[in-house]
Amino acid sequence: MTADTNVTTDTKLKQIIAEQEEIFVRRQPNSARLAAQAAEHLTGGVTSSWQITAPQPVWLSHGRGSKVWDVDGNEYVDLHGGYGAALAGHAHPAIAAAIGAQAGLGTHFAQPTRNAIAVAEELAYRFGLPRWRFANSGTEATMDAVHLMRSITGRDLIIKIEGCYHGHHDSVQVSVAPDEADAGPRDKPASAPSSTGIPRVITDLTLIATFNDLDSVARLLDEHPGRIAGMIIEPVMMNAGIIEPRPGYLASLKALLHEHGALLTFDEVKTGLTVGPGGVTKSEGVRPDLITLAKSLGGGVSVAAIGGTAGVMEHVANGGYEMVGTFNGNPLAMAATRAMLTEVATPGAYEKIEQLRERARNGIQSAIEENGLTAHVVTAGAKGCVVFSAEPVTSYRGFLGVDDRYSHAHWLYQHNGGVFLPPWGKIEQWLISVQHDEADIDRLVENFGTFARAVRPQDQP
């Protein structure tokens, strides 16, 4: 590609983004008004910093089935899915009935209720780990997992993967999305703080390895003999699109850590029910020492779970580590989670999701090839994304090279065409819920085709 072609492509892409952002804002005047009103008392005008998106936040009114509506009355096929939490879709009858029934009996006791037993039994069956406790968010679950690994081993250091997000507690707010300038050498990634307010004495306790690279973990274990408590990892990496583990990587990782007396935690907050009924743990056949779940677990209600082997969780049972929380096992959350596991995330639901996954993947991949785009589709169960790269991305450093402008332009085209995807371009994934149908997926594919034709290289016929 010549320099002139590069200039032409950059100019064209900037123009496309500007045009689509103008359409975006024009369609949502009420969102703009609410954003301005919210700025007075809501910090930053939103309820989470991740809702501050370009060109403006999207304010929603309601959702039903596979659809959501914004405050301007625009209808969308919802493939945003609340950052992966809405596997049940919206207002699912089983979830609504479970919450309603429990609400009439009381919403909070800070004591166990029978549904907690049913949920724990089902999770043990699905994930192959016998002992469970509950929390209220993925952040709480991963925090307890890190604390527990340290408590059991009596060691302070942990390992995490460069580019992985595990919530916003101090120990894992390290090397989440570092710029290349802050990331350190490729063969020795730096423990870069992911925000202000994280002291260096904290980040120094978190060592950084590379996904799909056993040698990077082995080097850390050798450099810090007898000092590493364990490792936390997304078994399918999902803070960088979707990056799958190489064959044998997870099993070898577990063996390597155990050889050095360290523990392994799978963070399946994003993948737990979305990749399949037993998450990556079941599909890969590798049982970690600990697993964390959240997001889609409660059918849209805030809940999380921590599962572990009998030996690991005995440390909690005997008082070696106190796993506490006023709202842990909240009766509303337990009722919703039981309904999610027994009535929503069923074998039939997963069969339907698999058919829709194939329909989305094949349709978008065909549009990519027809228009000569440098891109490919990656899917994992109910989740999927388009990676604007010729080669598969196997780690965070490869992800850094993906051109985010194409991801942002694609998001705008989908949004303006009535499909709500997660913002933040190349970072996130779409989510197919149990309530989506073929027409929903066809709209996603059609919108992608419109986008692909708009950005196709000039040398394509």
C-alpha positions as CSV (number, residue, x, y, z in Angstrom):
1,M,0.0,0.0,0.0
2,T,1.5,3.4,-1.0
3,A,1.7,6.5,1.1
4,D,-0.9,8.2,-1.0
5,T,-3.2,5.2,-0.5
6,N,-2.7,5.4,3.2
7,V,-3.6,9.1,3.2
8,T,-6.7,8.4,1.2
9,T,-7.8,5.5,3.5
10,D,-7.2,7.6,6.6
11,T,-9.2,10.5,5.2
12,K,-12.0,8.3,4.1
13,L,-12.2,6.6,7.5
14,K,-12.2,9.9,9.4
15,Q,-15.0,11.1,7.1
16,I,-17.0,7.9,7.7
17,I,-16.7,8.2,11.5
18,A,-17.6,11.8,11.5
19,E,-20.7,11.2,9.4
20,Q,-21.8,8.3,11.5
21,E,-21.3,10.2,14.7
22,E,-23.4,13.0,13.4
23,I,-26.2,10.6,12.6
24,F,-25.7,9.0,16.1
25,V,-26.2,12.3,17.9
26,R,-29.1,13.5,15.6
27,R,-31.1,10.3,16.5
28,Q,-30.8,10.8,20.2
29,P,-31.6,14.3,21.4
30,N,-33.2,13.1,24.6
31,S,-30.0,11.2,25.5
32,A,-28.1,14.4,25.0
33,R,-30.5,16.4,27.2
34,L,-30.3,13.7,30.0
35,A,-26.5,13.7,29.7
36,A,-26.4,17.5,30.2
37,Q,-28.9,17.3,33.1
38,A,-27.0,14.4,34.8
39,A,-23.7,16.3,34.7
40,E,-24.9,18.4,37.6
41,H,-25.2,15.6,40.2
42,L,-24.0,12.4,38.5
43,T,-20.2,12.4,38.5
44,G,-19.2,12.6,34.8
45,G,-22.8,12.5,33.9
46,V,-23.0,8.7,34.1
47,T,-23.2,5.9,36.6
48,S,-19.9,4.2,35.5
49,S,-16.9,5.6,33.7
50,W,-17.3,2.9,31.0
51,Q,-20.6,4.6,30.0
52,I,-18.7,7.7,28.8
53,T,-18.6,6.9,25.1
54,A,-18.0,8.9,21.9
55,P,-19.9,10.7,20.7
56,Q,-22.3,10.7,23.7
57,P,-23.7,8.3,26.3
58,V,-26.8,6.2,25.3
59,W,-29.6,6.5,27.8
60,L,-31.9,3.5,27.8
61,S,-35.6,3.3,28.6
62,H,-36.5,-0.4,28.8
63,G,-35.8,-3.8,27.4
64,R,-37.9,-6.9,26.5
65,G,-36.8,-10.1,25.0
66,S,-33.8,-9.5,22.6
67,K,-34.5,-5.7,22.3
68,V,-33.8,-2.5,24.2
69,W,-35.2,1.0,23.6
70,D,-33.4,4.3,24.2
71,V,-35.1,7.3,25.7
72,D,-35.7,8.7,22.2
73,G,-37.8,5.6,21.3
74,N,-35.2,4.0,19.0
75,E,-35.4,0.2,19.1
76,Y,-32.3,-1.9,19.0
77,V,-31.4,-5.6,18.8
78,D,-29.4,-5.8,22.0
79,L,-26.1,-7.6,21.4
80,H,-24.4,-5.3,24.0
81,G,-26.0,-7.5,26.7
82,G,-24.9,-5.4,29.6
83,Y,-21.2,-6.2,29.0
84,G,-22.1,-9.9,28.9
85,A,-24.6,-10.0,31.8
86,A,-27.8,-10.4,29.8
87,L,-27.5,-14.0,28.6
88,A,-31.2,-14.3,29.6
89,G,-32.2,-11.4,27.5
90,H,-34.5,-8.9,29.1
91,A,-37.6,-9.4,31.3
92,H,-37.3,-13.2,30.9
93,P,-40.5,-14.7,32.4
94,A,-38.6,-17.2,34.6
95,I,-36.3,-14.6,36.0
96,A,-39.1,-12.0,36.5
97,A,-41.3,-14.7,38.3
98,A,-38.5,-15.8,40.6
99,I,-37.6,-12.2,41.6
100,G,-41.3,-11.4,42.1
101,A,-42.0,-14.4,44.2
102,Q,-39.0,-13.8,46.5
103,A,-39.7,-10.1,46.8
104,G,-43.0,-10.9,48.3
105,L,-41.3,-13.1,50.9
106,G,-38.5,-10.6,51.8
107,T,-35.6,-9.1,50.0
108,H,-32.7,-9.4,52.5
109,F,-31.9,-11.3,55.7
110,A,-28.1,-11.7,55.8
111,Q,-28.9,-15.4,56.5
112,P,-28.8,-18.4,54.1
113,T,-32.0,-19.5,52.2
114,R,-32.8,-22.8,50.6
115,N,-32.1,-21.5,47.0
116,A,-28.4,-21.1,47.9
117,I,-28.1,-24.9,48.3
118,A,-29.8,-25.5,44.9
119,V,-27.5,-23.0,43.2
120,A,-24.3,-24.4,44.8
121,E,-25.3,-28.0,43.8
122,E,-25.9,-26.9,40.2
123,L,-22.6,-25.0,40.0
124,A,-20.7,-28.0,41.4
125,Y,-22.3,-30.2,38.8
126,R,-21.6,-27.8,35.9
127,F,-18.0,-26.8,36.8
128,G,-16.7,-29.9,38.6
129,L,-15.7,-27.9,41.7
130,P,-17.5,-29.1,44.9
131,R,-17.5,-26.1,47.3
132,W,-19.0,-22.7,46.7
133,R,-19.5,-19.3,48.2
134,F,-21.3,-16.2,46.9
135,A,-20.5,-12.5,46.4
136,N,-22.1,-9.6,44.6
137,S,-19.8,-8.7,41.7
138,G,-16.9,-10.1,39.6
139,T,-14.6,-7.7,41.4
140,E,-15.6,-9.1,44.8
141,A,-15.2,-12.7,43.6
142,T,-11.7,-12.2,42.1
143,M,-10.7,-10.2,45.2
144,D,-11.6,-13.1,47.4
145,A,-9.8,-15.6,45.1
146,V,-6.6,-13.6,45.2
147,H,-6.8,-13.2,49.0
148,L,-7.5,-16.9,49.4
149,M,-4.5,-17.9,47.3
150,R,-2.3,-15.7,49.4
151,S,-3.9,-16.9,52.7
152,I,-3.4,-20.6,51.8
153,T,0.1,-20.4,50.6
154,G,1.4,-17.7,53.0
155,R,2.9,-16.0,49.9
156,D,2.4,-12.4,48.7
157,L,3.1,-12.4,45.0
158,I,0.6,-13.3,42.3
159,I,0.8,-13.6,38.5
160,K,-1.7,-12.1,36.1
161,I,-1.8,-11.9,32.4
162,E,-0.9,-8.7,30.5
163,G,-4.1,-7.1,29.2
164,C,-6.6,-9.0,31.3
165,Y,-9.2,-7.3,33.4
166,H,-10.2,-8.9,36.7
167,G,-12.2,-6.2,38.4
168,H,-11.1,-3.0,40.1
169,H,-9.5,-4.0,43.3
170,D,-5.9,-3.1,43.8
171,S,-4.1,-6.4,43.2
172,V,-5.5,-6.8,39.7
173,Q,-5.5,-3.1,38.6
174,V,-2.2,-3.8,37.0
175,S,-1.3,-4.0,33.3
176,V,-5.0,-4.1,32.3
177,A,-4.7,-2.0,29.1
178,P,-1.2,-0.4,29.1
179,D,0.1,1.6,26.2
180,E,3.1,0.2,24.5
181,A,5.2,2.9,26.1
182,D,4.2,1.7,29.6
183,A,4.0,-2.0,28.9
184,G,7.7,-2.7,29.2
185,P,9.7,-5.2,27.1
186,R,7.8,-7.9,25.2
187,D,9.7,-10.6,27.0
188,K,9.4,-9.0,30.4
189,P,6.1,-7.0,30.7
190,A,6.0,-4.3,33.3
191,S,3.7,-4.2,36.3
192,A,2.1,-1.0,35.1
193,P,-0.7,0.5,37.3
194,S,-4.0,0.8,35.5
195,S,-5.1,3.9,37.2
196,T,-4.0,6.6,39.6
197,G,-4.5,5.7,43.2
198,I,-2.7,2.3,43.1
199,P,0.5,2.5,45.1
200,R,3.7,1.1,43.7
201,V,4.0,-1.2,46.8
202,I,0.8,-2.8,45.6
203,T,1.7,-3.2,41.9
204,D,5.1,-4.7,42.8
205,L,3.2,-7.6,44.3
206,T,1.6,-8.5,40.9
207,L,3.8,-10.0,38.3
208,I,2.9,-9.9,34.6
209,A,3.0,-12.8,32.2
210,T,2.0,-13.2,28.5
211,F,-1.1,-15.1,27.4
212,N,-0.4,-18.4,25.6
213,D,3.3,-18.2,26.8
214,L,4.2,-20.8,29.4
215,D,7.8,-19.7,29.3
216,S,6.8,-16.2,30.6
217,V,5.2,-17.9,33.6
218,A,8.1,-20.3,34.2
219,R,10.6,-17.3,34.2
220,L,8.6,-15.6,36.9
221,L,8.4,-18.7,39.0
222,D,12.1,-19.2,38.7
223,E,12.9,-15.6,39.5
224,H,10.8,-15.6,42.6
225,P,11.2,-19.1,44.1
226,G,8.7,-19.9,46.9
227,R,7.2,-16.4,46.8
228,I,4.3,-16.8,44.3
229,A,0.9,-17.6,45.8
230,G,-0.9,-18.3,42.5
231,M,-2.1,-17.0,39.2
232,I,-5.4,-15.6,38.1
233,I,-6.2,-15.9,34.4
234,E,-9.2,-15.6,32.0
235,P,-9.0,-19.0,30.4
236,V,-10.3,-17.4,27.2
237,M,-9.0,-13.8,27.2
238,M,-11.8,-11.3,26.8
239,N,-10.5,-7.8,27.5
240,A,-8.9,-7.7,24.1
241,G,-11.7,-9.0,21.8
242,I,-11.5,-12.8,22.2
243,I,-8.2,-14.6,22.4
244,E,-8.4,-18.3,22.7
245,P,-5.9,-20.5,24.6
246,R,-3.6,-22.7,22.5
247,P,-4.2,-26.4,22.7
248,G,-2.7,-27.8,26.0
249,Y,-1.8,-24.3,27.4
250,L,-4.2,-24.3,30.3
251,A,-3.4,-27.9,31.4
252,S,0.3,-27.2,31.2
253,L,-0.2,-24.0,33.1
254,K,-1.9,-25.8,36.0
255,A,0.9,-28.4,36.1
256,L,3.6,-25.7,36.1
257,L,2.1,-23.7,38.9
258,H,1.4,-26.8,41.1
259,E,5.0,-27.9,40.6
260,H,6.0,-24.6,42.3
261,G,3.4,-24.9,45.0
262,A,1.3,-22.1,43.5
263,L,-2.5,-22.2,42.9
264,L,-4.5,-21.5,39.8
265,T,-7.7,-19.4,39.5
266,F,-9.8,-19.2,36.4
267,D,-11.7,-15.9,36.1
268,E,-14.8,-17.0,34.3
269,V,-16.8,-13.9,35.1
270,K,-17.2,-13.3,31.4
271,T,-17.0,-16.8,30.1
272,G,-18.8,-18.8,32.8
273,L,-22.2,-19.4,31.3
274,T,-21.7,-17.7,28.0
275,V,-19.1,-20.0,26.4
276,G,-21.2,-23.0,27.5
277,P,-23.1,-24.5,30.4
278,G,-19.8,-25.2,32.3
279,G,-17.7,-22.5,30.9
280,V,-14.2,-22.9,29.6
281,T,-13.5,-25.1,32.7
282,K,-15.7,-27.8,31.2
283,S,-15.0,-27.3,27.5
284,E,-11.2,-27.5,28.0
285,G,-11.4,-30.2,30.7
286,V,-9.0,-28.4,33.0
287,R,-10.2,-27.9,36.6
288,P,-8.5,-25.0,38.4
289,D,-8.1,-24.7,42.2
290,L,-10.5,-21.7,42.2
291,I,-13.1,-20.3,39.8
292,T,-14.9,-17.0,39.8
293,L,-18.3,-16.3,38.2
294,A,-20.5,-13.3,37.8
295,K,-22.2,-11.2,35.0
296,S,-24.7,-13.6,33.4
297,L,-25.0,-15.9,36.4
298,G,-28.0,-14.0,38.0
299,G,-30.0,-13.4,34.8
300,G,-29.3,-9.7,35.1
301,V,-29.3,-9.5,38.9
302,S,-26.0,-8.6,40.6
303,V,-24.5,-11.8,41.9
304,A,-21.1,-13.6,41.9
305,A,-19.8,-17.0,43.0
306,I,-16.4,-18.4,44.0
307,G,-15.9,-22.2,43.6
308,G,-13.0,-24.3,44.7
309,T,-11.6,-27.7,45.4
310,A,-12.5,-29.3,48.7
311,G,-9.0,-28.7,50.0
312,V,-8.9,-25.0,49.0
313,M,-12.3,-24.2,50.3
314,E,-11.7,-26.0,53.6
315,H,-9.4,-23.1,54.4
316,V,-12.5,-20.9,54.4
317,A,-14.7,-23.4,56.3
318,N,-12.2,-23.8,59.2
319,G,-11.7,-20.0,59.6
320,G,-8.3,-19.7,57.9
321,Y,-9.8,-17.0,55.7
322,E,-13.0,-15.1,56.3
323,M,-15.1,-14.8,53.1
324,V,-17.7,-12.3,54.2
325,G,-20.3,-9.8,52.9
326,T,-23.6,-8.5,54.1
327,F,-25.3,-9.2,50.7
328,N,-23.5,-12.5,49.9
329,G,-26.2,-15.1,49.1
330,N,-28.9,-12.4,49.0
331,P,-32.3,-14.2,48.6
332,L,-33.3,-12.1,45.5
333,A,-30.0,-13.0,43.9
334,M,-30.3,-16.7,44.8
335,A,-33.8,-16.9,43.5
336,A,-32.8,-15.3,40.2
337,T,-29.7,-17.5,39.9
338,R,-31.6,-20.7,40.5
339,A,-34.0,-19.8,37.8
340,M,-31.2,-18.8,35.5
341,L,-29.4,-22.2,35.9
342,T,-32.5,-24.4,35.9
343,E,-35.0,-22.7,33.6
344,V,-33.0,-20.4,31.3
345,A,-29.5,-21.6,30.6
346,T,-30.8,-25.0,29.5
347,P,-29.4,-27.5,26.9
348,G,-32.0,-26.4,24.4
349,A,-31.0,-22.8,24.9
350,Y,-27.4,-23.6,24.2
351,E,-28.3,-25.5,21.0
352,K,-30.2,-22.4,19.8
353,I,-27.3,-20.1,20.7
354,E,-24.9,-22.4,18.8
355,Q,-27.0,-22.1,15.6
356,L,-27.2,-18.3,15.9
357,R,-23.4,-18.2,16.6
358,E,-22.7,-20.0,13.3
359,R,-25.2,-17.8,11.4
360,A,-23.5,-14.6,12.7
361,R,-19.9,-15.9,12.1
362,N,-20.6,-17.2,8.6
363,G,-22.5,-14.1,7.5
364,I,-20.0,-11.6,8.8
365,Q,-17.0,-13.7,7.5
366,S,-18.6,-13.8,4.1
367,A,-19.0,-10.0,4.0
368,I,-15.4,-9.6,5.1
369,E,-14.2,-11.8,2.2
370,E,-16.6,-10.2,-0.4
371,N,-15.3,-6.7,0.4
372,G,-11.6,-7.6,0.8
373,L,-11.3,-6.4,4.4
374,T,-8.3,-7.2,6.6
375,A,-10.3,-8.8,9.3
376,H,-11.7,-12.1,10.7
377,V,-14.4,-13.3,13.1
378,V,-13.7,-14.9,16.5
379,T,-16.5,-16.5,18.5
380,A,-16.7,-18.4,21.8
381,G,-20.2,-19.7,22.5
382,A,-22.6,-16.8,22.9
383,K,-19.8,-14.3,22.4
384,G,-18.2,-13.0,19.3
385,C,-16.2,-10.1,17.8
386,V,-14.6,-8.9,14.6
387,V,-10.8,-8.5,14.8
388,F,-9.5,-6.1,12.2
389,S,-6.2,-7.9,11.7
390,A,-5.0,-10.4,9.1
391,E,-3.4,-12.7,11.6
392,P,-4.9,-14.4,14.7
393,V,-4.2,-12.4,17.9
394,T,-2.7,-14.7,20.5
395,S,-1.7,-12.2,23.2
396,Y,-2.1,-8.5,24.3
397,R,0.8,-7.3,22.2
398,G,-0.8,-8.6,19.1
399,F,-4.1,-6.9,20.1
400,L,-2.3,-3.5,20.4
401,G,-1.6,-3.6,16.7
402,V,-5.3,-3.8,15.8
403,D,-6.7,-0.5,14.3
404,D,-9.4,0.6,16.6
405,R,-10.8,3.1,14.1
406,Y,-12.4,0.3,12.2
407,S,-13.9,-1.2,15.3
408,H,-15.4,2.2,16.3
409,A,-16.8,2.8,12.8
410,H,-18.3,-0.6,12.9
411,W,-19.9,0.1,16.2
412,L,-21.4,3.3,14.9
413,Y,-22.9,1.6,11.8
414,Q,-24.4,-1.1,13.9
415,H,-25.9,1.4,16.4
416,N,-27.3,3.7,13.7
417,G,-28.7,0.6,12.0
418,G,-30.6,-0.6,15.1
419,V,-28.1,-3.1,16.7
420,F,-26.7,-2.1,20.1
421,L,-23.1,-3.5,20.5
422,P,-20.8,-2.7,23.4
423,P,-18.7,0.4,22.9
424,W,-15.0,0.6,23.3
425,G,-14.4,-0.8,19.8
426,K,-11.9,-3.6,19.6
427,I,-11.9,-4.4,23.4
428,E,-15.4,-5.9,23.8
429,Q,-17.6,-8.7,22.3
430,W,-21.2,-9.1,21.3
431,L,-23.5,-11.4,23.3
432,I,-26.2,-13.6,21.9
433,S,-28.9,-14.2,24.5
434,V,-31.4,-17.1,24.8
435,Q,-34.1,-14.7,23.4
436,H,-32.4,-13.7,20.2
437,D,-33.7,-15.2,16.9
438,E,-32.5,-15.4,13.3
439,A,-34.0,-12.1,12.3
440,D,-31.9,-10.4,15.1
441,I,-28.7,-12.0,13.8
442,D,-29.6,-11.2,10.2
443,R,-29.8,-7.5,11.1
444,L,-26.3,-7.7,12.7
445,V,-25.0,-9.3,9.5
446,E,-26.8,-6.8,7.2
447,N,-25.4,-3.9,9.1
448,F,-21.9,-5.3,8.9
449,G,-22.3,-5.7,5.2
450,T,-23.2,-2.0,4.9
451,F,-20.2,-1.1,6.9
452,A,-17.9,-3.4,4.9
453,R,-19.0,-1.8,1.6
454,A,-18.4,1.7,3.0
455,V,-14.8,0.9,4.2
456,R,-13.7,-1.5,1.5
457,P,-10.2,-0.8,0.1
458,Q,-10.2,1.2,-3.1
459,D,-8.5,-1.5,-5.0
460,Q,-11.4,-3.9,-4.5
461,P,-13.8,-4.2,-7.5
